[in-house]
Amino acid sequence: MSHESDSWDRAALALRLLTVENADLGGAVIRMRASPARDHVLAALRGLKLRKIHPTISDDQLFGGLDLAATLESSHLVENTSFFDDKTNALLVMAERCGTGLAAKLAQILDRDAGHMLIALDEGAEADEHAPPALADRLALHIEPEGRMPEGWQPAPAGTSALDPRHVTVSAGDIQTLAEIAAVFGIDSLRAPLLALRVARAHAALNGRDKVTDSDLNVAAELTYPHRATRLPQEPDAAEDPPAPPEDSPEDDAAGDSDTLSLPEGDMLVEAVKALLPPDLLAGLAPAGTSRGASGAGAGQKRKGNRRGRPLPSRPGRLDGRARIDLVATLRAAAPWQPLRQRAVPTRTGLHIRPSDIRLKRYQEQSDRLLIFTVDASGSAAMSRLNEAKGAVELLLAQAYAARDHVALVAFRGEGAELLLPPTRSLVQTKRRLASLPGGGGTPLAAGLQQAALLAQQSRSKGLTPTVVVLTDGRANIALDGTPDRTAAQADSEQMAQIIQTQNIAALVIDMSKRPQEPLRALSARLGAPYLALPRADAERLTGAVNAALDA
């Protein structure tokens, strides 16, 4: 049986588990683009009586609230009922566009009332387009069948389980196994093993068993953990023999080691989960014990405005010619007061709007990102590597219009650093400056970091979000005062890195030496930045690595 066929079989099983009564699985993320195959998948959930909601649903529609039209017509308060007043199950379309605010509200509903179920339709085309993590964390299952739907594929028919999952027993050892496997794959949320336990119980009940077995644990791990994994299991060190257990401490032996799976079937479950990790996820996962580095550098920072961007809830305010009035919110605020105001001024017809009723629109804007390339142009950096850095800058700048990026270039060589290219999107200007970039001389790494930090501060004042990308071989030998002193140069570099880190400036360190340099690892730690060793990278590989690290 092919891998794609297996994925469709797992999807069928997941759909069947969603229909088990009292399973309390929260729901599922179905990651599929609109297609007849997705319609076929959703048809299996008709018994859940799903009602559609969309990412732009208002609070009044979701929780109930004032019916503005009916209130104005009847002159007394008329309220809408909440979407979740009864045991309604929701189908969230375009879940990848769901904002954090709506995700938090839906998460609160799922936490407060276990009777509701949410199916999130994730139609994201790219890896970074996905349902909000806070929402997906509360949904037990992730359904993403691969390839074409097999001919004649049919999900198992829905029906009443022979047993109530709440009455299925589970041993303490099984609970420990699920928790340990979650830890092995770097799954920090405690909801994951809890949901896996519910999946195991539902699968046991579906098969008429009143006790969870190894097969139930296997299904639970395969359906619950792969999409939540953040790292690969740590490989055991074969060069070191494990210490012999003490002879006189049987109680300690029974307790086991919290870092290793204590049950025989644990290793088998780990391999089962590892086999189901998506290929793109597998390539991006960090081995256990390594740092993922700073995140959130992949886009500009969010800021509040009153003109454009993602809509935010309106707020009371005064009209000053700069902000826009939210007419619906203003009428909603004024509606309850109309009877009182009409009686106070009976001669006045129409609506009575007071300054306190005014509500102003707000938006969340995304600031542009500035990539500050800080390039080592010293003699220790081989000219071939310098050319690779030049090519990477050109390739990244070519993507600037789509990614809303600006690019700046700082080169350090000789006794100091120079801003060769101020923040720009001009590809022609950049190529001309890069072509004339000289090489040779000492390595004033500290001066390069100082120049990059100064430019980052200036760009922030102009509304940009700076990210410093350092490309060097790490052999700093020129101090900030211009003297050739390797020890002082290293100390100055670490001091400047600490300053950049304390100012919360995102950074990335790329080691372009033939062998990874330990001082550069220490420098990246000071910066709080990811460290990439790319000794033989061409411009395209370097560009891909930078994009992957900045978007992590």
Order of alpha helices (4+ residues) and beta strands (2+ residues): alpha-beta-alpha-beta-alpha-alpha-beta-alpha-beta-alpha-beta-alpha-alpha-alpha-beta-alpha-alpha-alpha-beta-beta-beta-alpha-alpha-beta-beta-alpha-alpha-beta-beta-alpha-alpha-beta-alpha-beta-alpha-beta-alpha
